[in-house]
């Protein structure tokens, strides 16, 4: 892995990013001095070529933890651009800051008023165990850490539909319950905020993005999230397209959880493909689940809401049953590095929508009452899709 910072024999740091010696001076130092990796102590060589940024590289295949992580040109360039961006904004920042107590090196390290902050610019895929271990290391010293993803990791499958790896989803932060993933693209010099709206499959989400050029952004972005349009017109078409896929999915390729619900539908003499339009409603809080949105909502309807008018529902009972579905591995939580919304938050979010739709009514002490049974129409596909469209346009 290329380094921008090394130490010499006297233990003094040499940073290639700070204003300092010229090319001639560095060549002279290279012939007289030896440089070492601050992390492993191995000797490094000063590379002063013209094809890539000046950097240090391990002289031999040293057993350095840094060598086990692939690093791309985008990673080097991103660190450099972000470092200068922070410096230009009068931020006290250190590049490749080594923290001996936990034997970790932060790509960028900021001394903020409230608490120190480590920024890890992650372009390559690394094991989620390593991701979690490094995060725990920072947290053990009360250092907040932001995993800033490389721009090339943001992969759009279609308009407002994004492919998301387990690693990427794991670094999602939930500021004020709002799931947010942050990317930086070295080619465009832009930050991209991705706001997930709903889980479509285990690896695809519905989401909206906000792109901001680096020169128009201040470091406050790490605590402030820009406003973004979440208007229905921006995402209704891909969402309706996904609902059509769910309604027409062949039984032969059903997932384990879909087969579970299919069996429930048969027992209740309902057609799986004719699920109500009030099932499959986008909800940001549901991003904590890798289970498709319509699956857990259909389960809630079949298990609790499909009851006579006047039935009282107890939130505690419902959340406990939901948690058991997770324990049984029928529903799945996404692994996360940060505090995230609870199952209770997910359930109440969906119930709040059903209150607007006059399906449920809120009562005191975390109770709800069924106002009207949810229709399960045995209709043709076109009629069902029109129903889906009408419900979204009426309540969003």
One Martini backbone bead per residue (centre of mass of N, CA, C, O) as a GRO file, in nm:
protein
  396
    1UNK     BB    1   0.097   0.036   0.021
    2UNK     BB    2   0.058   0.360  -0.009
    3UNK     BB    3   0.240   0.646   0.125
    4UNK     BB    4   0.249   0.986   0.268
    5UNK     BB    5   0.369   0.872   0.546
    6UNK     BB    6   0.678   0.897   0.736
    7UNK     BB    7   0.971   0.789   0.909
    8UNK     BB    8   1.267   0.844   1.044
    9UNK     BB    9   1.532   0.765   1.238
   10UNK     BB   10   1.439   1.008   1.446
   11UNK     BB   11   1.103   1.013   1.423
   12UNK     BB   12   1.030   1.191   1.188
   13UNK     BB   13   0.803   1.332   0.996
   14UNK     BB   14   0.699   1.265   0.646
   15UNK     BB   15   0.510   1.474   0.434
   16UNK     BB   16   0.380   1.487   0.096
   17UNK     BB   17   0.132   1.705   0.141
   18UNK     BB   18   0.296   1.912   0.252
   19UNK     BB   19   0.462   2.181   0.267
   20UNK     BB   20   0.792   2.156   0.111
   21UNK     BB   21   0.999   1.992  -0.045
   22UNK     BB   22   1.143   1.941  -0.324
   23UNK     BB   23   1.244   1.726  -0.553
   24UNK     BB   24   1.544   1.770  -0.496
   25UNK     BB   25   1.529   1.734  -0.189
   26UNK     BB   26   1.407   1.448  -0.189
   27UNK     BB   27   1.639   1.313  -0.341
   28UNK     BB   28   1.848   1.377  -0.127
   29UNK     BB   29   1.710   1.231   0.110
   30UNK     BB   30   1.699   0.949  -0.022
   31UNK     BB   31   2.023   0.918  -0.026
   32UNK     BB   32   2.053   0.963   0.309
   33UNK     BB   33   1.781   0.837   0.401
   34UNK     BB   34   1.557   0.668   0.612
   35UNK     BB   35   1.240   0.497   0.592
   36UNK     BB   36   0.929   0.439   0.785
   37UNK     BB   37   0.679   0.259   0.906
   38UNK     BB   38   0.467   0.340   1.166
   39UNK     BB   39   0.325   0.059   1.203
   40UNK     BB   40   0.572  -0.175   1.142
   41UNK     BB   41   0.884  -0.054   1.081
   42UNK     BB   42   0.931  -0.073   0.796
   43UNK     BB   43   1.091  -0.020   0.516
   44UNK     BB   44   1.083   0.263   0.295
   45UNK     BB   45   1.022   0.402  -0.029
   46UNK     BB   46   1.082   0.679  -0.227
   47UNK     BB   47   0.844   0.789  -0.465
   48UNK     BB   48   0.917   1.008  -0.776
   49UNK     BB   49   0.714   1.001  -0.994
   50UNK     BB   50   0.476   1.078  -1.279
   51UNK     BB   51   0.216   0.880  -1.269
   52UNK     BB   52   0.213   0.915  -0.961
   53UNK     BB   53   0.202   0.991  -0.659
   54UNK     BB   54   0.385   1.061  -0.419
   55UNK     BB   55   0.553   0.792  -0.229
   56UNK     BB   56   0.545   0.523  -0.012
   57UNK     BB   57   0.717   0.197  -0.004
   58UNK     BB   58   0.773  -0.108   0.060
   59UNK     BB   59   1.066  -0.272   0.018
   60UNK     BB   60   0.920  -0.521   0.126
   61UNK     BB   61   0.721  -0.798   0.208
   62UNK     BB   62   0.572  -0.695   0.454
   63UNK     BB   63   0.407  -0.758   0.773
   64UNK     BB   64   0.164  -0.550   0.700
   65UNK     BB   65  -0.158  -0.458   0.740
   66UNK     BB   66  -0.167  -0.275   0.481
   67UNK     BB   67  -0.102  -0.514   0.269
   68UNK     BB   68  -0.406  -0.649   0.307
   69UNK     BB   69  -0.500  -0.382   0.151
   70UNK     BB   70  -0.639  -0.269  -0.110
   71UNK     BB   71  -0.516  -0.001  -0.336
   72UNK     BB   72  -0.613   0.262  -0.519
   73UNK     BB   73  -0.595   0.543  -0.698
   74UNK     BB   74  -0.856   0.657  -0.574
   75UNK     BB   75  -0.760   0.646  -0.282
   76UNK     BB   76  -0.521   0.835  -0.303
   77UNK     BB   77  -0.671   1.075  -0.431
   78UNK     BB   78  -0.886   1.106  -0.213
   79UNK     BB   79  -0.707   1.170   0.025
   80UNK     BB   80  -0.584   1.422  -0.100
   81UNK     BB   81  -0.841   1.586  -0.157
   82UNK     BB   82  -0.954   1.579   0.135
   83UNK     BB   83  -0.718   1.710   0.276
   84UNK     BB   84  -0.725   1.983   0.121
   85UNK     BB   85  -1.017   2.050   0.184
   86UNK     BB   86  -0.981   2.069   0.494
   87UNK     BB   87  -0.756   2.279   0.494
   88UNK     BB   88  -0.919   2.502   0.336
   89UNK     BB   89  -1.134   2.482   0.600
   90UNK     BB   90  -0.970   2.509   0.870
   91UNK     BB   91  -0.877   2.212   0.938
   92UNK     BB   92  -0.762   1.984   1.165
   93UNK     BB   93  -0.542   1.763   0.986
   94UNK     BB   94  -0.451   1.412   0.941
   95UNK     BB   95  -0.254   1.200   0.761
   96UNK     BB   96  -0.209   0.893   0.845
   97UNK     BB   97  -0.298   0.835   1.144
   98UNK     BB   98  -0.135   0.700   1.418
   99UNK     BB   99  -0.266   0.457   1.665
  100UNK     BB  100  -0.108   0.278   1.903
  101UNK     BB  101  -0.329   0.157   2.098
  102UNK     BB  102  -0.472   0.012   1.820
  103UNK     BB  103  -0.309  -0.020   1.560
  104UNK     BB  104  -0.407   0.236   1.377
  105UNK     BB  105  -0.488   0.393   1.053
  106UNK     BB  106  -0.596   0.692   0.951
  107UNK     BB  107  -0.658   0.859   0.678
  108UNK     BB  108  -0.823   1.068   0.863
  109UNK     BB  109  -0.768   1.330   1.120
  110UNK     BB  110  -0.979   1.501   1.355
  111UNK     BB  111  -0.995   1.804   1.554
  112UNK     BB  112  -1.263   1.848   1.739
  113UNK     BB  113  -1.455   1.985   1.977
  114UNK     BB  114  -1.605   1.728   2.081
  115UNK     BB  115  -1.443   1.510   1.890
  116UNK     BB  116  -1.276   1.288   1.746
  117UNK     BB  117  -1.209   1.209   1.385
  118UNK     BB  118  -1.247   0.942   1.163
  119UNK     BB  119  -1.149   0.884   0.817
  120UNK     BB  120  -1.265   0.636   0.587
  121UNK     BB  121  -1.155   0.560   0.262
  122UNK     BB  122  -1.363   0.327   0.080
  123UNK     BB  123  -1.308   0.133  -0.220
  124UNK     BB  124  -1.278  -0.142  -0.116
  125UNK     BB  125  -1.328  -0.470  -0.032
  126UNK     BB  126  -1.395  -0.583   0.296
  127UNK     BB  127  -1.426  -0.743   0.564
  128UNK     BB  128  -1.666  -0.709   0.807
  129UNK     BB  129  -1.482  -0.783   1.045
  130UNK     BB  130  -1.275  -0.557   0.995
  131UNK     BB  131  -1.467  -0.322   1.007
  132UNK     BB  132  -1.561  -0.373   1.300
  133UNK     BB  133  -1.285  -0.373   1.441
  134UNK     BB  134  -1.200  -0.082   1.366
  135UNK     BB  135  -1.441   0.058   1.493
  136UNK     BB  136  -1.395  -0.043   1.784
  137UNK     BB  137  -1.123   0.087   1.820
  138UNK     BB  138  -1.217   0.379   1.809
  139UNK     BB  139  -1.446   0.359   2.027
  140UNK     BB  140  -1.250   0.287   2.269
  141UNK     BB  141  -1.147   0.614   2.229
  142UNK     BB  142  -1.380   0.806   2.143
  143UNK     BB  143  -1.385   0.769   1.823
  144UNK     BB  144  -1.512   0.878   1.557
  145UNK     BB  145  -1.651   0.719   1.251
  146UNK     BB  146  -1.618   0.756   0.894
  147UNK     BB  147  -1.746   0.593   0.610
  148UNK     BB  148  -1.612   0.667   0.299
  149UNK     BB  149  -1.716   0.609  -0.013
  150UNK     BB  150  -1.652   0.524  -0.315
  151UNK     BB  151  -1.796   0.626  -0.608
  152UNK     BB  152  -1.780   0.336  -0.757
  153UNK     BB  153  -1.990   0.198  -0.543
  154UNK     BB  154  -2.215   0.346  -0.691
  155UNK     BB  155  -2.488   0.138  -0.809
  156UNK     BB  156  -2.699   0.156  -1.078
  157UNK     BB  157  -2.965  -0.030  -1.208
  158UNK     BB  158  -3.164   0.214  -1.194
  159UNK     BB  159  -3.382   0.437  -1.138
  160UNK     BB  160  -3.353   0.457  -0.794
  161UNK     BB  161  -3.168   0.191  -0.816
  162UNK     BB  162  -2.954   0.005  -0.586
  163UNK     BB  163  -2.661  -0.147  -0.531
  164UNK     BB  164  -2.582  -0.340  -0.224
  165UNK     BB  165  -2.360  -0.418  -0.008
  166UNK     BB  166  -2.289  -0.525   0.301
  167UNK     BB  167  -2.067  -0.316   0.355
  168UNK     BB  168  -2.219  -0.060   0.278
  169UNK     BB  169  -2.463  -0.096   0.472
  170UNK     BB  170  -2.288  -0.102   0.738
  171UNK     BB  171  -2.207   0.228   0.709
  172UNK     BB  172  -2.467   0.326   0.786
  173UNK     BB  173  -2.626   0.612   0.899
  174UNK     BB  174  -2.857   0.732   1.181
  175UNK     BB  175  -2.958   1.036   1.151
  176UNK     BB  176  -3.242   1.090   1.286
  177UNK     BB  177  -3.330   0.802   1.150
  178UNK     BB  178  -3.156   0.868   0.888
  179UNK     BB  179  -3.049   0.704   0.629
  180UNK     BB  180  -2.687   0.727   0.541
  181UNK     BB  181  -2.482   0.754   0.251
  182UNK     BB  182  -2.130   0.823   0.178
  183UNK     BB  183  -1.973   0.973  -0.106
  184UNK     BB  184  -1.662   0.984  -0.313
  185UNK     BB  185  -1.566   1.145  -0.622
  186UNK     BB  186  -1.271   1.190  -0.799
  187UNK     BB  187  -1.369   1.266  -1.089
  188UNK     BB  188  -1.595   1.499  -0.982
  189UNK     BB  189  -1.563   1.624  -0.698
  190UNK     BB  190  -1.796   1.458  -0.528
  191UNK     BB  191  -2.067   1.437  -0.322
  192UNK     BB  192  -2.278   1.155  -0.211
  193UNK     BB  193  -2.611   1.114  -0.112
  194UNK     BB  194  -2.775   0.827   0.030
  195UNK     BB  195  -3.132   0.752   0.048
  196UNK     BB  196  -3.305   0.508   0.177
  197UNK     BB  197  -3.646   0.379   0.131
  198UNK     BB  198  -3.609   0.064   0.037
  199UNK     BB  199  -3.640  -0.284   0.020
  200UNK     BB  200  -3.623  -0.513  -0.247
  201UNK     BB  201  -3.363  -0.669  -0.185
  202UNK     BB  202  -3.075  -0.782  -0.047
  203UNK     BB  203  -2.915  -0.586  -0.295
  204UNK     BB  204  -3.169  -0.380  -0.320
  205UNK     BB  205  -3.264  -0.031  -0.355
  206UNK     BB  206  -3.450   0.240  -0.275
  207UNK     BB  207  -3.342   0.576  -0.387
  208UNK     BB  208  -3.190   0.891  -0.304
  209UNK     BB  209  -3.000   1.174  -0.427
  210UNK     BB  210  -2.712   1.393  -0.340
  211UNK     BB  211  -2.514   1.632  -0.518
  212UNK     BB  212  -2.184   1.772  -0.426
  213UNK     BB  213  -1.950   1.982  -0.467
  214UNK     BB  214  -1.661   2.026  -0.301
  215UNK     BB  215  -1.644   2.354  -0.326
  216UNK     BB  216  -1.956   2.360  -0.178
  217UNK     BB  217  -1.829   2.224   0.078
  218UNK     BB  218  -1.831   2.157   0.415
  219UNK     BB  219  -1.735   1.979   0.704
  220UNK     BB  220  -2.037   1.975   0.814
  221UNK     BB  221  -2.137   1.713   0.669
  222UNK     BB  222  -2.077   1.522   0.924
  223UNK     BB  223  -2.352   1.672   1.074
  224UNK     BB  224  -2.482   1.757   0.795
  225UNK     BB  225  -2.779   1.724   0.599
  226UNK     BB  226  -2.897   1.760   0.306
  227UNK     BB  227  -3.145   1.843   0.121
  228UNK     BB  228  -3.397   1.625  -0.031
  229UNK     BB  229  -3.576   1.494  -0.277
  230UNK     BB  230  -3.895   1.289  -0.206
  231UNK     BB  231  -4.068   1.282  -0.436
  232UNK     BB  232  -4.281   1.080  -0.597
  233UNK     BB  233  -4.172   1.130  -0.895
  234UNK     BB  234  -3.876   1.006  -0.829
  235UNK     BB  235  -4.000   0.683  -0.739
  236UNK     BB  236  -4.268   0.547  -0.847
  237UNK     BB  237  -4.186   0.377  -1.095
  238UNK     BB  238  -3.980   0.174  -0.968
  239UNK     BB  239  -4.181   0.077  -0.752
  240UNK     BB  240  -4.407  -0.033  -0.939
  241UNK     BB  241  -4.220  -0.229  -1.085
  242UNK     BB  242  -4.159  -0.397  -0.831
  243UNK     BB  243  -4.451  -0.483  -0.766
  244UNK     BB  244  -4.482  -0.641  -1.026
  245UNK     BB  245  -4.263  -0.847  -0.965
  246UNK     BB  246  -4.395  -0.961  -0.710
  247UNK     BB  247  -4.672  -1.046  -0.846
  248UNK     BB  248  -4.500  -1.227  -1.089
  249UNK     BB  249  -4.350  -1.425  -0.929
  250UNK     BB  250  -4.224  -1.725  -0.935
  251UNK     BB  251  -4.235  -1.989  -0.724
  252UNK     BB  252  -3.953  -2.122  -0.801
  253UNK     BB  253  -3.804  -1.826  -0.690
  254UNK     BB  254  -3.856  -1.829  -0.408
  255UNK     BB  255  -3.802  -1.748  -0.106
  256UNK     BB  256  -3.818  -1.842   0.211
  257UNK     BB  257  -4.013  -1.607   0.302
  258UNK     BB  258  -4.215  -1.635   0.066
  259UNK     BB  259  -4.302  -1.926   0.129
  260UNK     BB  260  -4.412  -1.867   0.405
  261UNK     BB  261  -4.637  -1.670   0.301
  262UNK     BB  262  -4.771  -1.857   0.100
  263UNK     BB  263  -4.874  -2.050   0.318
  264UNK     BB  264  -5.045  -1.845   0.470
  265UNK     BB  265  -5.233  -1.780   0.235
  266UNK     BB  266  -5.351  -2.063   0.197
  267UNK     BB  267  -5.475  -2.087   0.484
  268UNK     BB  268  -5.649  -1.806   0.412
  269UNK     BB  269  -5.742  -1.800   0.115
  270UNK     BB  270  -5.505  -1.646  -0.048
  271UNK     BB  271  -5.354  -1.456  -0.291
  272UNK     BB  272  -5.042  -1.362  -0.310
  273UNK     BB  273  -5.052  -1.165  -0.575
  274UNK     BB  274  -5.313  -1.003  -0.418
  275UNK     BB  275  -5.202  -0.806  -0.249
  276UNK     BB  276  -5.227  -0.527  -0.103
  277UNK     BB  277  -5.151  -0.191  -0.163
  278UNK     BB  278  -5.063  -0.162   0.156
  279UNK     BB  279  -4.839  -0.342   0.046
  280UNK     BB  280  -4.545  -0.198  -0.011
  281UNK     BB  281  -4.419   0.047   0.170
  282UNK     BB  282  -4.221   0.300   0.187
  283UNK     BB  283  -3.940   0.291   0.437
  284UNK     BB  284  -3.663   0.406   0.590
  285UNK     BB  285  -3.648   0.230   0.854
  286UNK     BB  286  -3.636  -0.054   0.688
  287UNK     BB  287  -3.322  -0.071   0.629
  288UNK     BB  288  -3.249  -0.268   0.869
  289UNK     BB  289  -3.368  -0.456   0.650
  290UNK     BB  290  -3.311  -0.720   0.407
  291UNK     BB  291  -3.600  -0.752   0.387
  292UNK     BB  292  -3.845  -0.713   0.201
  293UNK     BB  293  -4.097  -0.497   0.250
  294UNK     BB  294  -4.348  -0.678   0.165
  295UNK     BB  295  -4.301  -0.914   0.357
  296UNK     BB  296  -4.338  -0.786   0.647
  297UNK     BB  297  -4.609  -0.650   0.582
  298UNK     BB  298  -4.769  -0.907   0.512
  299UNK     BB  299  -4.731  -1.039   0.787
  300UNK     BB  300  -4.878  -0.824   0.954
  301UNK     BB  301  -5.148  -0.859   0.815
  302UNK     BB  302  -5.194  -1.170   0.853
  303UNK     BB  303  -5.143  -1.169   1.176
  304UNK     BB  304  -5.305  -0.878   1.272
  305UNK     BB  305  -5.494  -0.701   1.059
  306UNK     BB  306  -5.669  -0.954   0.963
  307UNK     BB  307  -5.940  -0.826   1.117
  308UNK     BB  308  -6.186  -0.723   1.278
  309UNK     BB  309  -6.354  -0.471   1.359
  310UNK     BB  310  -6.213  -0.352   1.678
  311UNK     BB  311  -5.951  -0.465   1.703
  312UNK     BB  312  -5.686  -0.506   1.931
  313UNK     BB  313  -5.354  -0.377   1.927
  314UNK     BB  314  -5.026  -0.473   2.048
  315UNK     BB  315  -4.713  -0.361   2.019
  316UNK     BB  316  -4.552  -0.558   2.195
  317UNK     BB  317  -4.652  -0.820   2.063
  318UNK     BB  318  -4.554  -0.751   1.774
  319UNK     BB  319  -4.248  -0.705   1.829
  320UNK     BB  320  -4.198  -0.986   1.945
  321UNK     BB  321  -4.282  -1.143   1.690
  322UNK     BB  322  -4.076  -1.011   1.504
  323UNK     BB  323  -3.822  -1.105   1.659
  324UNK     BB  324  -3.878  -1.409   1.613
  325UNK     BB  325  -3.842  -1.396   1.303
  326UNK     BB  326  -3.542  -1.332   1.331
  327UNK     BB  327  -3.454  -1.578   1.502
  328UNK     BB  328  -3.563  -1.775   1.259
  329UNK     BB  329  -3.463  -1.652   0.979
  330UNK     BB  330  -3.693  -1.496   0.810
  331UNK     BB  331  -3.581  -1.244   0.911
  332UNK     BB  332  -3.342  -0.962   0.838
  333UNK     BB  333  -3.072  -0.803   0.960
  334UNK     BB  334  -2.858  -0.559   0.928
  335UNK     BB  335  -2.549  -0.496   0.954
  336UNK     BB  336  -2.399  -0.263   1.201
  337UNK     BB  337  -2.195   0.011   1.332
  338UNK     BB  338  -2.461   0.149   1.431
  339UNK     BB  339  -2.708   0.306   1.554
  340UNK     BB  340  -3.047   0.196   1.523
  341UNK     BB  341  -3.342   0.135   1.460
  342UNK     BB  342  -3.615  -0.018   1.571
  343UNK     BB  343  -3.870  -0.231   1.539
  344UNK     BB  344  -4.074  -0.036   1.655
  345UNK     BB  345  -4.018   0.186   1.443
  346UNK     BB  346  -4.110   0.022   1.200
  347UNK     BB  347  -4.400  -0.046   1.285
  348UNK     BB  348  -4.501   0.246   1.343
  349UNK     BB  349  -4.453   0.351   1.059
  350UNK     BB  350  -4.664   0.167   0.924
  351UNK     BB  351  -4.906   0.240   1.106
  352UNK     BB  352  -4.915   0.540   1.028
  353UNK     BB  353  -5.005   0.483   0.744
  354UNK     BB  354  -5.269   0.324   0.821
  355UNK     BB  355  -5.397   0.570   0.953
  356UNK     BB  356  -5.416   0.746   0.696
  357UNK     BB  357  -5.587   0.498   0.555
  358UNK     BB  358  -5.805   0.393   0.767
  359UNK     BB  359  -5.724   0.109   0.912
  360UNK     BB  360  -5.620   0.258   1.165
  361UNK     BB  361  -5.619   0.337   1.525
  362UNK     BB  362  -5.517   0.520   1.781
  363UNK     BB  363  -5.413   0.446   2.109
  364UNK     BB  364  -5.338   0.407   2.410
  365UNK     BB  365  -5.061   0.245   2.511
  366UNK     BB  366  -4.970   0.105   2.244
  367UNK     BB  367  -5.242   0.110   2.067
  368UNK     BB  368  -5.471  -0.050   1.833
  369UNK     BB  369  -5.735  -0.016   1.581
  370UNK     BB  370  -5.948  -0.171   1.378
  371UNK     BB  371  -6.146  -0.024   1.128
  372UNK     BB  372  -6.065  -0.188   0.856
  373UNK     BB  373  -6.039  -0.419   0.649
  374UNK     BB  374  -5.812  -0.553   0.431
  375UNK     BB  375  -5.810  -0.585   0.112
  376UNK     BB  376  -5.822  -0.898  -0.098
  377UNK     BB  377  -5.796  -0.888  -0.428
  378UNK     BB  378  -5.926  -1.089  -0.699
  379UNK     BB  379  -5.739  -0.972  -0.952
  380UNK     BB  380  -5.606  -0.843  -1.204
  381UNK     BB  381  -5.311  -0.698  -1.273
  382UNK     BB  382  -5.405  -0.417  -1.369
  383UNK     BB  383  -5.580  -0.357  -1.120
  384UNK     BB  384  -5.355  -0.382  -0.907
  385UNK     BB  385  -5.164  -0.163  -1.025
  386UNK     BB  386  -5.366   0.067  -0.998
  387UNK     BB  387  -5.390   0.046  -0.694
  388UNK     BB  388  -5.101   0.108  -0.628
  389UNK     BB  389  -5.099   0.389  -0.758
  390UNK     BB  390  -5.335   0.519  -0.598
  391UNK     BB  391  -5.219   0.491  -0.311
  392UNK     BB  392  -4.961   0.656  -0.346
  393UNK     BB  393  -5.097   0.923  -0.454
  394UNK     BB  394  -5.280   0.966  -0.196
  395UNK     BB  395  -5.038   0.925   0.054
  396UNK     BB  396  -4.778   1.109  -0.091
   0.00000   0.00000   0.00000
